Amino acid sequence: MPRLPGLVVTDHLFTVPLDHAKPDGETIEVLGREVVAPGKEDSDLPWLVYLQGGPGLASPRPLEAGGWIGHAVDDFRVLLLDQRGTGRSTAITRRTAAAKSPAELAAYLRHFRADSIVRDAELIRGQLSPDKPWTTLGTSYGGFLTLTYLSLAPEGLKTCLITGGLPGLDTTADDVYAHTYPQVVAKNDAYYARFPEDVERVRRIADHLRDHDVRLPDGDRLDVRRFQSLGIGLGMGNAAQSLHWLVDGAWDGTELSDKFRYAVTEHTTLGLDPLWAVIHESIYAQDDHPTNWAADRLRPPEFAPDASRLLFTGEMIYPWMFEEIAGLREFAEAANLLATEGGWFPLYDVDRLASNRVPVAAAIWHEDMYVDVALSLRTAARIGNLATWITNEWQHDGGSASGGSVFDRLRTLAADLPPV
């Protein structure tokens, strides 16, 4: 059992079906990392499973008993899941893509959405907590997973806590981007209002990228579109400040500096988490209608690369990324198949959610750039036994940035709801 400051950590590796409809077929592995306070290793504590944001991102690696984890281990045995395809679970990588044809890869990736993740969690609960439902804490996409969990297996849940993650129950990818693009514009407005000198600085960088063949350290070309994708973090607490300092130190004489190019590589190399990019739009697909690259189709004209005030884009995946980012090229054809084909499994049971009895406490960030507040409020009104806390005190990363206060407030909010 590795020991960290204030934490004892134990790794569990579970074997699960790739396709839960075929339990005797191909299997994959899912890692669950148990975290408990020192001295409580043998205590009969209830479980809290953390549903990570994403999609396609590994669970956070604990460093010490800080933030919400430090608060949670006072009363819970915490399980940090590397959701299928991520981290130390059977991961989706370029090797995965190279071993399959595009059609085989697209079919394989269809098993890495919320319904499969929830069924993994229930299988794992059957081994760790077979006689007791557990509490969940879902952040961002983890909130999407929570509603799928409530739709498919509410008997496995005692209480659900959600931060910034109430999706539209029957909205399309088109609906999502129609709502979120204006939020991205608002974050750009706020960025330039705080740092007005960056309007000219950003335009100068974009003009240089237009007129020169600038290469990143991995050999990829840095063009204006990729530069714009640095805005993906503008909905987080300190991202605008970080972007400002990146732009402020961009130049080495008349060339873009090595430090700048390395930083851009770090922030835009989606190939490091290819699953995040490949299945991103599919998390909004629930019927026979393909998403058909919704973020690209709905991109407003004010995001044009030659705009006098260049706007950064947000959490949007575009077809060009699979052509121009080295780590994604192996996935290009499969990603296009996922974008242009329908036949998706429905992720939410609207009737079951309406009659839900599991206590659910959800924090809704009023200025959320990623999960639109209007869609979240519409969903909250359609779920039984759910209480909301609506605030602009935090950005999308409030669950982790708050040092545990958001977690504590949601626990208090849930405790006032009727128990199952």
C-alpha angles and dihedrals in degrees: 000000000000113000124216126178103297095350140089114204129201124179121217123190117203129192113221134172116265086220112030089201086065104044093171094051133082116338136206133189130249123195121217117189113206115209123190137163117262111268092025097079092111098034121118095245126165116247126248115191118202116220106205125220121245128062101249100012127125122242116268117273109236117232102176142339093288136123120009092336090060089053094043097053090061088076108007145056100231124215117200108197124206092211115227112289095024141091114340093347115095093299131215107232140149087274088059090052095045092054095058138055115247091257092048091047093049091050090048093050092054086074093063101073132105097280092058093044091052092049089050089053092051092049089051092047088055088062101038103032106011097161101037134059115231138223120250132207111197123187121195104315085016086070089055088052090050093058090047088050091051088049098049107028114007089157088074094060132082100172134353127210120190132187119192095336117105105127128196107270097217104011121125128228086258090057092049095053093041086060100039102046091069088051090054090051089051091052090051089050090052092047094052092042089057095042107026092166088066092070090075094035093053092046090051091054092047092050090051091050090049093052101037138051099240116184129203120222091264092054097256116135116247106220130169095268092055091046089053091054089071085086092077090101099047091105092062126089105261101013096109091056091048091050090049093054091046090054092042092059099037100115137077101184106301094340132075107260126250089239091055093048093048090050092050089050091052094050099042106035097108089171088082086071102023094166089063091058100037099053098028100110092038091070086075095048118099108149144032094295116099119226088229094199093304096181090056095045094048097043105132119234092244087074090065113140091233097051113132089232102041113217122212117226125233137213094336129129118212131193092240090065090070090054101042106033110077096213092055102045094091088059098048100103094040091049090053091051091052090049096048102040129075131195097110125169113248109251101195131051102209095192094049091048091050090056094040117145100181109107109250124186116188131187111209116197107219094210097038113157094195108038110037116234094219092054091045093052091048090053094045090057090056099053124083123232093012126138123193135207110199117194145148091206090102138035124225092291093055093118092065100025094055094071093236100310092110090050091051093048092051091050090053091047092050093047089063092058123090110269122238 
